Amino acid sequence: MGMPADERLGLDIKRTEQALIAAKQAAIRPAGLTVPQYAALFALAGNPGMSGAALARACLVTPQAMTVVLKNLEERGFIERSPHPWHRNVLETLLTEAGRAALEAADERAVVVERAIAAEFSAEERKILRDLLARCGEAIARAAREL
């Protein structure tokens, strides 16, 4: 083996990510949303009119995955999509009242998870953690380019 198991951080990062996703899914399930749907509604609440491609980037999913998410949200009446006034090839996406209500119900519970995480760290520790995670991301990107 090229690196001892106790020096490898990937598994720890993955475990933490999976715990976060599972907790968020349990939190938002009563609102009838999945984590990707919640993420899309959350992004739209702060950025009305985003395109599907911009939403995919904001939610860290592929454009193909976002297409499925948006189709489901539109079918449920949570979003409306219409051609952009100046760029007819781009569909603007907006929350409906039903979508806003679903987001508020989900976020009321999801924020409990976020507050629990934040409560474990001081403001300075949260900044340090963000910096460390950013460095991890940069290291991963560098390694991927070298493969």
Residue frames relative to the residue before (quaternion, step in Angstrom):
aa qw qx qy qz dx dy dz
M 1.0000 0.0000 0.0000 0.0000 0.00 0.00 0.00
G 0.4472 -0.7399 0.4519 0.2198 3.53 -0.93 0.95
M 0.7928 0.1043 -0.0528 0.5982 3.61 1.24 -0.27
P 0.4828 -0.6805 0.4592 0.3049 3.60 -0.80 0.91
A 0.6134 -0.5911 0.3908 0.3488 3.57 -1.08 0.75
D 0.6890 0.4961 -0.3010 0.4343 3.61 0.94 -0.79
E 0.6506 0.4812 -0.3231 0.4907 3.61 1.28 -0.06
R 0.5923 0.5809 -0.3576 0.4287 3.59 1.25 -0.21
L 0.2204 -0.8094 0.5373 0.0871 3.58 -0.72 1.10
G 0.4789 0.7126 -0.4224 0.2907 3.59 1.19 -0.41
L 0.6679 0.5011 -0.3064 0.4571 3.58 0.92 -0.88
D 0.6366 0.5236 -0.3280 0.4614 3.60 1.02 -0.76
I 0.6490 0.5071 -0.3116 0.4739 3.55 0.99 -0.86
K 0.6636 0.5096 -0.2988 0.4590 3.58 0.93 -0.92
R 0.6363 0.5268 -0.3297 0.4571 3.61 0.95 -0.84
T 0.6661 0.5015 -0.2966 0.4658 3.55 0.95 -0.92
E 0.6387 0.5189 -0.3232 0.4673 3.57 0.98 -0.83
Q 0.6750 0.4941 -0.2979 0.4598 3.59 0.89 -0.91
A 0.6284 0.5201 -0.3345 0.4720 3.59 1.04 -0.73
L 0.6468 0.5158 -0.3159 0.4646 3.58 0.99 -0.83
I 0.6717 0.4913 -0.3004 0.4661 3.60 0.85 -0.95
A 0.6566 0.5068 -0.3160 0.4607 3.61 0.92 -0.84
A 0.6648 0.4922 -0.3060 0.4713 3.59 0.93 -0.84
K 0.6542 0.4970 -0.3155 0.4748 3.59 0.95 -0.83
Q 0.6435 0.5181 -0.3325 0.4549 3.60 0.94 -0.83
A 0.6550 0.4960 -0.3126 0.4767 3.59 0.94 -0.83
A 0.6517 0.5290 -0.3156 0.4425 3.57 1.01 -0.79
I 0.7835 0.3640 -0.1883 0.4671 3.59 0.82 -0.94
R 0.4223 0.7308 -0.4539 0.2857 3.60 1.23 -0.24
P 0.6629 0.5125 -0.3395 0.4274 3.66 0.83 -0.81
A 0.6489 0.4955 -0.3188 0.4815 3.60 1.18 -0.44
G 0.4976 -0.6933 0.4016 0.3324 3.58 1.30 -0.02
L 0.5831 0.5781 -0.3748 0.4304 3.58 1.16 0.51
T 0.3680 -0.6486 0.6052 0.2787 3.52 -1.35 0.32
V 0.6746 -0.4797 0.3553 0.4342 3.58 -1.25 0.25
P 0.6682 0.4782 -0.3345 0.4615 3.67 0.82 -0.77
Q 0.6358 0.5143 -0.3340 0.4687 3.62 1.02 -0.72
Y 0.6372 0.5224 -0.3126 0.4727 3.57 0.99 -0.88
A 0.6561 0.5152 -0.3117 0.4550 3.59 0.90 -0.92
A 0.6571 0.5038 -0.3120 0.4659 3.59 0.96 -0.83
L 0.6614 0.4890 -0.3105 0.4765 3.61 0.89 -0.87
F 0.6340 0.5346 -0.3232 0.4559 3.59 1.00 -0.84
A 0.6642 0.4944 -0.2971 0.4756 3.59 0.93 -0.92
L 0.6675 0.5072 -0.2989 0.4559 3.60 0.96 -0.84
A 0.6020 0.5702 -0.3618 0.4261 3.57 1.05 -0.68
G 0.7432 0.3907 -0.2141 0.4992 3.56 1.04 -0.75
N 0.7831 0.2114 -0.0891 0.5781 3.57 1.26 -0.38
P 0.0858 -0.8342 0.5425 0.0495 3.61 0.50 1.11
G 0.7916 0.3383 -0.2490 0.4438 3.53 -1.10 0.77
M 0.3752 0.7420 -0.4880 0.2655 3.59 1.22 0.06
S 0.4500 -0.6497 0.5373 0.2946 3.54 -1.20 0.56
G 0.6660 -0.4912 0.3751 0.4177 3.54 -1.28 0.24
A 0.6443 0.5224 -0.3231 0.4557 3.59 1.00 -0.81
A 0.6596 0.4934 -0.3066 0.4770 3.60 0.97 -0.84
L 0.6340 0.5215 -0.3262 0.4686 3.58 1.04 -0.74
A 0.6217 0.5375 -0.3407 0.4565 3.58 0.98 -0.82
R 0.6637 0.4895 -0.3062 0.4755 3.60 0.91 -0.89
A 0.6720 0.5080 -0.2995 0.4479 3.60 0.90 -0.92
C 0.7480 0.3930 -0.1993 0.4964 3.59 1.05 -0.78
L 0.4117 -0.7493 0.4358 0.2813 3.58 1.33 0.08
V 0.5316 0.5626 -0.4482 0.4472 3.55 0.90 1.00
T 0.6073 -0.5411 0.4196 0.4028 3.56 -1.26 0.22
P 0.6219 -0.5304 0.4066 0.4082 3.59 -1.18 0.40
Q 0.6230 0.5453 -0.3379 0.4476 3.59 1.06 -0.74
A 0.6551 0.4967 -0.3096 0.4778 3.59 0.96 -0.86
M 0.6579 0.5037 -0.3190 0.4602 3.60 0.96 -0.81
T 0.5828 0.5715 -0.3753 0.4392 3.60 1.06 -0.63
V 0.6587 0.4948 -0.2994 0.4813 3.59 0.96 -0.87
V 0.6408 0.5236 -0.3210 0.4606 3.61 0.93 -0.90
L 0.6943 0.4787 -0.2811 0.4579 3.58 0.83 -0.98
K 0.6076 0.5449 -0.3521 0.4582 3.59 1.04 -0.74
N 0.6787 0.4850 -0.2917 0.4680 3.59 0.90 -0.92
L 0.6618 0.5006 -0.3103 0.4638 3.60 0.93 -0.84
E 0.6509 0.5080 -0.3128 0.4694 3.58 1.01 -0.78
E 0.6425 0.5261 -0.3180 0.4574 3.60 0.96 -0.85
R 0.7057 0.4431 -0.2562 0.4899 3.59 1.08 -0.70
G 0.5135 -0.6756 0.4006 0.3457 3.59 1.27 0.00
F 0.4581 0.7029 -0.4339 0.3283 3.61 1.22 0.40
I 0.7739 0.1516 -0.1007 0.6066 3.58 1.25 -0.41
E 0.1918 -0.7162 0.6504 0.1649 3.51 -1.39 0.27
R 0.1348 -0.7816 0.6058 0.0632 3.55 -1.03 0.82
S 0.0752 0.7852 -0.6093 0.0812 3.53 -0.98 0.91
P 0.6246 -0.5479 0.3854 0.4015 3.59 -1.16 0.52
H 0.5149 -0.6213 0.5010 0.3129 3.55 -1.09 0.82
P 0.5685 -0.6366 0.3911 0.3443 3.63 -0.91 0.83
W 0.7797 0.3189 -0.1781 0.5086 3.63 1.01 -0.72
H 0.7589 0.2821 -0.1496 0.5675 3.57 1.14 -0.62
R 0.2284 -0.8408 0.4770 0.1157 3.57 0.21 1.27
N 0.6344 0.5314 -0.3390 0.4475 3.62 1.17 -0.42
V 0.6698 0.4716 -0.2792 0.5009 3.58 1.28 -0.31
L 0.2427 -0.7539 0.5920 0.1490 3.56 -0.94 0.91
E 0.3022 -0.7209 0.5966 0.1819 3.55 -0.87 1.00
T 0.1867 -0.7776 0.5931 0.0936 3.55 -1.05 0.77
L 0.0209 -0.8031 0.5944 -0.0349 3.55 -0.82 1.05
L 0.4930 -0.6301 0.5102 0.3157 3.55 -1.18 0.62
T 0.3113 -0.6870 0.6160 0.2273 3.54 -1.18 0.62
E 0.6787 -0.4387 0.3587 0.4671 3.59 -1.24 0.01
A 0.6349 0.5191 -0.3291 0.4682 3.59 1.01 -0.77
G 0.6499 0.5147 -0.3102 0.4652 3.57 1.02 -0.78
R 0.6424 0.5112 -0.3153 0.4760 3.56 1.00 -0.82
A 0.6493 0.5125 -0.3167 0.4641 3.59 0.98 -0.82
A 0.6491 0.5040 -0.3157 0.4743 3.61 0.98 -0.85
L 0.6455 0.5174 -0.3169 0.4639 3.57 0.98 -0.85
E 0.6641 0.5037 -0.3117 0.4562 3.60 0.87 -0.89
A 0.6515 0.5061 -0.3165 0.4683 3.59 0.97 -0.82
A 0.6764 0.4794 -0.2920 0.4769 3.58 0.95 -0.87
D 0.6912 0.5007 -0.2919 0.4317 3.57 0.85 -0.94
E 0.5663 0.5956 -0.3809 0.4235 3.57 1.09 -0.61
R 0.7273 0.3948 -0.2224 0.5155 3.57 1.06 -0.78
A 0.6382 0.5380 -0.3358 0.4364 3.62 0.99 -0.76
V 0.6250 0.5557 -0.3430 0.4277 3.57 1.04 -0.71
V 0.5347 0.6042 -0.4072 0.4281 3.60 1.20 -0.39
V 0.6470 0.5033 -0.3090 0.4823 3.58 1.01 -0.84
E 0.6690 0.5001 -0.3039 0.4582 3.59 0.88 -0.93
R 0.6566 0.5036 -0.3160 0.4642 3.61 0.97 -0.78
A 0.6227 0.5380 -0.3401 0.4551 3.59 1.05 -0.72
I 0.6389 0.5042 -0.3217 0.4839 3.57 1.00 -0.81
A 0.6832 0.5035 -0.2907 0.4419 3.57 0.78 -1.04
A 0.6492 0.5487 -0.3164 0.4212 3.58 1.01 -0.81
E 0.6079 0.5748 -0.3470 0.4237 3.60 1.19 -0.44
F 0.7786 0.3008 -0.1232 0.5368 3.56 1.22 -0.50
S 0.4742 -0.6097 0.5429 0.3296 3.53 -1.24 0.51
A 0.6845 -0.4537 0.3533 0.4480 3.59 -1.27 0.18
E 0.6554 0.5055 -0.3080 0.4691 3.59 0.97 -0.85
E 0.6550 0.5021 -0.3161 0.4679 3.60 0.97 -0.81
R 0.6195 0.5316 -0.3477 0.4612 3.62 1.03 -0.71
K 0.6415 0.5092 -0.3185 0.4772 3.58 1.00 -0.82
I 0.6514 0.5089 -0.3097 0.4698 3.59 0.93 -0.90
L 0.6480 0.5150 -0.3222 0.4593 3.60 0.93 -0.88
R 0.6436 0.5082 -0.3275 0.4692 3.60 0.92 -0.84
D 0.6527 0.5102 -0.3132 0.4643 3.58 0.95 -0.87
L 0.6627 0.5020 -0.3042 0.4650 3.58 0.94 -0.88
L 0.6545 0.4979 -0.3160 0.4732 3.59 0.96 -0.81
A 0.6192 0.5292 -0.3405 0.4698 3.60 1.04 -0.72
R 0.6454 0.5099 -0.3149 0.4736 3.58 1.00 -0.82
C 0.6061 0.5369 -0.3492 0.4716 3.59 1.05 -0.73
G 0.6645 0.5132 -0.3001 0.4527 3.57 0.88 -0.94
E 0.6524 0.5050 -0.3055 0.4754 3.56 1.00 -0.83
A 0.6516 0.5108 -0.3152 0.4638 3.60 0.96 -0.84
I 0.6376 0.5193 -0.3206 0.4702 3.57 1.01 -0.83
A 0.6593 0.5068 -0.3106 0.4604 3.59 0.92 -0.88
R 0.6413 0.5124 -0.3268 0.4684 3.59 0.98 -0.82
A 0.6637 0.5032 -0.3081 0.4598 3.58 0.89 -0.93
A 0.6496 0.5226 -0.3201 0.4499 3.58 0.96 -0.85
R 0.6454 0.5153 -0.3238 0.4616 3.61 1.03 -0.73
E 0.6852 0.4994 -0.2750 0.4532 3.57 1.12 -0.67
L 0.5376 0.6440 -0.4017 0.3673 3.61 1.19 -0.29
